[in-house]
Amino acid sequence: MRDDRVRLEDIRDAIEQVEKYACGGRQAFDGQELVRVWILHHLQIVGEACSGLSEEFRRLHPDEVWADAAGFRNILVHHYFGIDDEAVWSVVERDLPALKLKVNQVLQGD
């Protein structure tokens, strides 16, 4: 079983993988299928890792971000053909940097 620290590292690593190709901007996301699939796949990893964080971790680090990421993963997986590209790109631009900062703060505090 993966512990919380490993899951946080998974989240951080997946965010860095998104950043690698998100730097091409919305145009690359919309126009290049491989970039779109890459980003969606790693967002799913972020959500899956967040959903696996222990109850103890969530008590020590109460923040809606963990549940929000897990919920977004469920949308990506279960409503794949109805994904809202605007919502995805908003997560990439707005939410991932804040999540990465939070993850790094927690990892540095351990």
Residue pairs with C-beta under 8 A, 6 or more apart in sequence:
2 10
2 52
3 54
4 53
4 54
4 56
4 57
5 107
5 110
7 49
7 50
7 52
7 53
8 49
8 53
8 103
8 106
8 107
9 107
10 45
10 49
11 45
11 46
11 49
11 50
11 69
11 99
11 103
12 100
12 103
12 104
12 107
14 42
14 43
14 45
14 46
14 49
15 42
15 46
15 96
15 99
15 100
15 103
16 100
17 38
17 42
18 38
18 39
18 42
18 43
18 46
18 92
18 96
19 96
21 28
21 35
21 38
21 39
22 28
22 29
22 39
22 92
22 93
24 32
24 35
26 89
28 35
29 35
29 36
29 39
29 85
29 88
29 89
29 92
30 36
30 85
39 88
39 92
40 76
40 83
40 88
43 72
43 73
43 76
43 88
43 91
43 92
44 73
44 76
44 77
46 69
46 73
46 96
46 99
47 69
47 70
47 71
47 72
47 73
47 74
47 76
48 70
48 73
50 65
50 66
50 67
50 69
50 70
50 73
51 66
51 69
51 70
51 73
53 66
58 66
61 106
63 102
65 95
65 98
65 99
65 102
68 95
69 95
69 99
72 91
75 83
76 83
76 88
